[in-house]
Amino acid sequence: MHVLDTSAFIEVIKETSKGKKICKQLDNTPATITTFTIQEILSGTEGAQKQAVIRLLDGIEILDYDKNSAIKSAEIERYLTKKGKNTNKIDTLLAGICITKQKTIVTLDKHFEKIPGLKSIIL
């Protein structure tokens, strides 16, 4: 199973050319998102658009951030800091979820490449 990060999920729900490329890349493989993608999307929407996104979420599996994900995310952040390769906090949290749940992240963001042990499809 694949985890769409926020950038990929937005492209898919807007049915952009990148979104269609993502769907083709997944080739009908199930995909999910995390609670962080929900937060990122809903913080930028309101009114009818917000309600449409909430309805869409009812049909999608959502991965939670749990204790093991937190431990792995802390390890990732510590590693990146020592290497001088900081990335944003939410991306380290997403990586922690994907690594502990053995999922592949699908993203448009190349900075995920610098996270060791993370399986990724970067478009």
Secondary structure as GFF3:
##gff-version 3
##sequence-region A 1 123
A	DSSP	beta_strand	2	4	.	.	.	ID=ss1
A	DSSP	alpha_helix	6	13	.	.	.	ID=ss2
A	DSSP	alpha_helix	17	26	.	.	.	ID=ss3
A	DSSP	beta_strand	31	34	.	.	.	ID=ss4
A	DSSP	alpha_helix	35	42	.	.	.	ID=ss5
A	DSSP	alpha_helix	47	57	.	.	.	ID=ss6
A	DSSP	beta_strand	62	63	.	.	.	ID=ss7
A	DSSP	alpha_helix	67	83	.	.	.	ID=ss8
A	DSSP	alpha_helix	89	100	.	.	.	ID=ss9
A	DSSP	beta_strand	104	107	.	.	.	ID=ss10
A	DSSP	three_ten_helix	110	114	.	.	.	ID=ss11
A	DSSP	beta_strand	119	122	.	.	.	ID=ss12
###
